[in-house]
Amino acid sequence: MGRLRVPVDSYSYAYGLKACFAASASHVPASALVREIHAHVVRRGYGLHTHVATTLVDCYAKLGIVSYAESVFATMPERNVVSWTAMIGCYAKNERPGDAILLFQEMMASDEDLVPNSITIVSILHACAGVNSLGLGKLLHAYILRRGFDTLVSVLNALMAMYIKCGCLEAGRRIFNSIGHRKDVVSWNTLISGYGMHGFGHEAVQVFEVMTQMGVSPNIITFISVLGACSHAGLVDEGKRLFESMVDYNVTPRAEHYACMVDLLGRAGHLDEAVELIQGMHIRPTPQVWGSLLGACRIHRNVEYAEMACSQLFDLEPRNAGNYVLLADIYARAKLHSQVDVLKDLLEEHALEKLPGCSWIEAKKKLHMFVSVDNKNPQVEELQALIGEFVTQMKNDGYVPDTGVVLYDIEEEEKEKILLGHSEKLAVAFGLINTGKGEIIRISKNLRLCEDCHSVTKFISKYTEREIIVRDVNRFHHFRDGVCSCGDYW
């Protein structure tokens, strides 16, 4: 069209942008193509066209370039429900669920004529799941029923996922049952994954077996979900059997499946077998695979295999500070302090910063976020004081602070103060102050729950007679009467 000087319009750009992703399958980077067409759009004066700008937002969302999507969205003179939905979806897909919820609230306040469509609802349900916003999720459930969106399987699947990821497994199961004969593979995958996240590995495997008996073919995601469920429950033999059965369903193992198997074997202490599996892979191990091995080495304090994993990870993702921190943690617990210092120097030399721990809690219809060792939040001092009171009582009952997670070379007393500032402890304290007696405290965290926070939360659940549900990056922890549903295996 360009060479023939055929005039282009908004539809030409919209379809051209969508074609970038099909072209990327031919080894042409989609990001470069999208940016090239974006420049063409601006030169030809279509940059402010609602349809084109919305497509650009959606493209940058798929590429994970959120800042570009934000820039395009911010310059749009007119926004329709599709535009708002595209930006909300961008945040939800790219691990910024809190921003997705704020934008949804802004959308609803901006124009009373703007009515969320089914795609908006699916996106915001995913965001609610990301930050444990059960209150908003329930409001959306009511809206779904009023608008008749419960006839759409995609909406019901998202609703089921929201309840499950907010800790309401039974509610999610009821939604699953209500779908009836309309269940698709996503419905089954969501339930299998949900059982796995909550630590019900045997139930996850049973659902998988019912699914296949009913003639529904498992896909790539199904096996990631069921293998992950086996890992969280320590079902080594079941996991091996399912992994070997993938060929029966014409599913070729990908890096994600190998990562699940390495995690399963590693958590169970079969580190030699995990390394053997990696060495026998028919594809090149990805950072996810080596990361699973490194995580297992942290649990079992295996320095040799941790160094093996990091020798690969430092090359594959040199800017990931988390790998340096994990190896430093393993060295610290092995009393190899000189190696810890070397890693600290490398982090400083390459200007790498560890991803801060963040925890979210919904209280009084508002979403609150806490960041580990946050000195700017005026409530932190009060919350730390409350946790400190519990810690004093806990020490009389045998609690010993796990200061090994603090890598700074400081006095033990100072390390204990740092532990009091962990985001999940702050969120628990906030929940105790701002929720009613008997109300479940629900928290989500962006990282793995540390050993010390796990111990403290168990004690608090016993002292306060409160149920506390924490979802970390790996799984759910249901704390009740001083016991965690994970059985201290996570």
N, C-alpha and C positions, 0 to 999 in steps of 0.2 A: 504493500500500500504506500509505504513511504517513497520507494523508488519511483512508483508511477504517479506520485503526487495526488493520490486519492485522498480527499478530505476525511479526517477522522472525527468521531464524535465521542460522547461520554461512554457509549456502549463499546466502542472500539477499545478504549483504554481499560474498561472494566474487564472485558474478556481477555485482553492482552495480559493484564496483571494476573488473572487466574491461570492463564496458560504457563506462566513462569514456573509454577510448581510441577506441572507435567513435564516441562522441559528439563527440570532439574534431575529427572530420572535418567537423562542422557548425559549426566556428568557436567551439565552447565549450572553453575551456582545460582540458585533461585534468588539469593539476596542481591547479587550483582544485577540480575535482570530486572528485579523490582525497582531498585534504585535508579537504573537507567530509564525505565519507563516513567518513574516519578519525576525525573528531571525533564523529560519530554512533556509531561502533563503540565508542569509549572511554566515551561517556555510557551506552550500553546494556550495558556490562560484557563486551563481546566482545573487548576489546583483548588479552587473554592467550590467546585461543583459537588453537590452533596453525594451523588451516586458514586463518583470517582473517588472522592475523599474517603467515603465509607469503605470502599474496596481496598484502598491503600491501608487503612487502619487494620482491616482484617488480614491483609498480607503480612504486615509487620508483626501482627500478633502471632501468626503461624511461624514466622522466622524468629520470634522471641526478642525482637528489637523494640522493646516497650517505649523507649524514649522517642523513637521516630513516630510511633503510633500516637503518642501523646501530643507531639508537635503538630501533626496533621489534624488531630481532633480539636486542638485548641484554636486553630485558625479557621475552623468551619463557621461561616456566618449563619447557616441554618442547619439544624440537626433534627432528624426524624427518629422514630423509635429504632430503626435499623442502625443508624449511626451510634446511638447510645448503647445499643446492644453489642455492637462490634467492639466498642472500647471496654465495656463491662466484661465481655468475653476475653478480651486481651489480658486484662488484669487477672481474671480467674484462671486462665490457662498458664500464666507465667508466674505463679506462686506469689501473687499479690492480692490475696482474697480480701484483705481489709480494705484496700483501695477500691476493689470491685463493689463492695457493699456501700462505701461512702458515695461512689459515683451513682449507684442505683438510687440511693436516697436523694441525691442532688437531682437526678432525672425526675423523680416523682414530685419534687418540690418546684421544678422549673416550669412545668406546663401541665395544667390539669387535664388537658386533652390528650396527653401522651399516655397510651395504654400499653403496658408490657405485653409482648407476644410470647408464644411458647418457647422461642429460642432465648428470649430475655430470662424467662423463668428458669430454664435449664442452667444457664450461665450463673445466675445468682444463687441457685441451689448448690452448685459446685463451690461457690465462694463461701456460702454458709458452712458447708462441710469442712472447708479449709481452716476455719477459725472457731469451730464449735458453736456457731451462732444458732442454737436450737430455737430460741424465741422467734427470730425472724423466719426461720425455716417453717415453724408452725403457722405463722401468718401467711406465708406463701402457700402452704398446704390448703388453707381455707380459701385463698384466692383461686387456686387450681380447681377446687370443687365448684366455686361460684361460676367460673368462666367455662367450665366443661372441659378443661384441659386434661382431666383424668381419663379421657378416651385415647390419649396419645401415649404410646408405650415409652417413647423417649423421655417424656416428662415424668412418668411413673418410675422409670429407671433412675432418673436424677433424684427424685424424691426419696426413693429407697436408699440410695447412696448417702443422701444427706442425713437421714435418721441413723443409719449404721455408723457413719463417721462422727456423729455427735454422741455416740455411745448408747443409742437406743436400738439395740440389735433386734429385739422382739417387734418393735414398730416397723423396722425394715422388713422383717419376715412377713408381717401382715400385708404390707404393700406388695411384696413378691407374690403372695398367695392371691391377692386381689387381681393381679394381671391375668390369671387364669391361662387359657390356651394361647393367649397372645404373646407369651414370654418369648423373647429372642435370646441370642447368645449373650448379649450384654446383661440381661436380667440375671441369668445363671451366673455369669462371671462376677457380678456385683455381690450376690449372696455368698458365693464361695470365698471371695476376697474378704467380705465382712466377717465371716466365721474365722478366717485366718487371722485377721487383725485383732480379734477379741480373744485369740488363743484357743479356739475350738477346732483343732486340727482334724480330729476324727469326724466331726460333723461336716467340715469342708469336703473331706474325701467322700463322705456319703452322698452329699449333694452332687458332686462330680459324677459319681456312679449312677445316680438317678437320672441326671442330665443325659448321659450317654445311652442309658437304657431306653430313654424316651425318643431317641433318634436325633438329638441335637448334637451336631459335630463340634467338639471343642476346638478353639482356635489358639493362636499364640498367647493371647491374654489369659485364656482359661488356664493354661499350664503354668504361666507365671504366678497366677493367683493360688492355684492348688499347691504348687511347690513351695510358695512362700508360706502357706498355711502349715505345711509339714515342717518347715524350718522353725516357725514360732512355737510349735508344739513338740519339737524334738523327734518327729516321726521319720527316722532315718530310713528304715526298710521300706515304708510306704512311699517315701520320696524317690528312692532309687527305682522302685517298680514303676511309678508314674513317669519318671524321666525316660526310662527304657521303652515305655509304651507309646511315646510320642510318634514314633515311626508308624505305628498302627493306624494313626489318624492323619497321616501324611503331613505332619507338622515337623519341620526341620528345626532342631534346637538352635536358638540364637544366643547371643552373648548374655541376654537377660536370664535365660534359663540356666546357663552355666553359672551365672552369678548366684542364682537361687540355690543351686546344688552345692556350690562352694560354701555359701552361708550355712546351709543345712548341715553339711559335714563338719565345717569349722566350729560352729556353735556346740555341736555334740562332742567336740574334742578329737575328731578324726582328721587332724591337720595333715598328716602324711597322705591320706587318701584324697583330700581336697587339692593338695599340690599336684598329685599324680593326675587328677582329673584336668587341671589347668594345662599341664604339660601335654596331655593327649587331645586337646581341643583341635577340631578341624578348621577353626577360624582363629584369628589373632585375638588373644585376651584383651578385653577393653578395661578402662579404668574401673568400671563397675565390678568386674570380676576380681581384679586385684584388690579393690576396696573391700570386697566381702572377705577376702583372706586376711587383710590387715585388721578388719574389725574383729575377726575370730582370734587373731593373735593378741589383740588387746585383752580379750576375755580370759585367754589362757596364758597370757604373759610369755609368749614365745618370741624371743628376740630374733632368732635366726630367720624364720619365715617372714617376720615383719620387715626385716631389712631386704629380703628378696622381693617382697611386694612393693616396697617403697622405691627400690632401684628402678622398677618399671613405672610406677606412678609419677615419680619426679620428672621423668621424660615425657610421659603421656599428658599430664596436666600440671605443668610446672608452676602455675599460678594458684593452685588449690592449697591454701594454707592448712586446711583440715588434715591433710595427709602428714604434714610436718608435725602438727600438734598431736596427732594420734601416736606417731612414732616416738615423739618426746615423752608422751605419757607412759608408753611401754618401757622406754629407757629409765624413766624416773622410778617406776615401780620395781625395776631390776637393779636399782641403786647405781646406774651408770650415769652419774651426774655430768661427767665431762662431755658425753655425747649429747645430753640435753642442752648444754651450753652451746655446742656446735650448731644444733638445730635452731636455737634462738637467734644466733648470729645470722644464720641463713635467712630466717624470716625477716630480720631487720634489714639485711643487705638487699633483699629483693622487694622490700616494702610490701610484704604480704601481711594481711590482717585476717585473723580468725573470724569466721562468721559468728556474730554475737548471738547468744541464746535469747530467744524471744518466746514469750508465753502469752496466750490470749484467754480471757475469761469474759463471759457475758453475765452481767449483773444489773438488775433494775432496768432491763430493756436497752442497755448500752453495752457496747463492746469495749473492753479495756485491754491494753497491751502493756506488758512489762518486759524490760530488757535487763539482762544480767549486769550487775554492778553499775546500775544507772544512778548517777549522782544528781541528775537534773529533776527527777520526779519528786515533788514535795512529800508524797506519801511514803516514800521508801523507808525513811527513818522509823516511822510508826510501825510499818509492816515487819521490818527487821527486828524491832524490839519484841513484837509478838512472837515471832519465830524463836528469838533468843530465849524467851520464857519457856517455850516448849522444850528447847534443847537442854536447858538446865534441869528440867524434870526428867527428860529422857536419859541423861547421863546417870541419874540415880537408878535407872532401870537397865543399865548396861550398854547404852548407846556410846559408840566411839566415832567421832567425826572422821570421815574419809578424806583427809587432807591430801591424799596422794593425787587427787585430780587437780590440785593447784600446783602449777609448775614454777611459780616464783620462789626465789631463794630468800625466804623471809621466815620470821618466827612462826611457830605453830599457832599462836594466838591470833596473829594477823591472817593466817590461812583460814582459820575458823570464821573470822569476820567476812572474808571473801565468800565463803560458802553460804553465809546468811543472805548474800545478795543475789543468789541464783534466781533466774526469772520465775521458775516454777514454784519456788518457795514463796516468793512475793505474791504470785497469783493465788496460791493456797491461802495465805494470810488475808489477802483482799477478799477472797470468797467467804472466809469465816466471818469477816466483819460485815459484809454487804449482802449476805443471803440469809434467809430465814431458817430457823431451827428445823432440822429434818430435811431441808432441801439439798439435793445432790449438787455438789460442786463439780463443774465440768471445765477442764482446762485442755488446751492443745499447745504443743510445743514444736518448734521447728527443728530441733536436734534430738539426739538420743537422750533419754532420761539418765542422769548420772547416778552412780551408786549411792552417793550421800543423800541426794534428794529423794531417792526411792526409799531409803531407810527412814528418813524424817517423815515422809508422807504416811508411811505405814503407822508410825507411832501416833501421829496427829489424828489419823482416822480412828484409832482406838481411844485416845483421850477425849476426843470431842463427840464420839459416837456419830460421826458423819460419814457418809459415803462420798468418796472423792474419785472421780474418773479423769485420768490423764491420758491423752493420746500424744505419743511422741512420734518421731519420724518413722519408727518401725512398727509400733503396735499399740494396743490399748492396755492400760493398767487400771483395774478396778480395785481400789483400796477400801476395805471394810473390816472393822474390828481388828486392826493391826496386821491384816494379811492382804497380800496382793494376788490378783487372779493369775499373774504370770508365774507364780511359784518361784520367783527370783530367777527366772530363766527368760532372758530377753536380749 
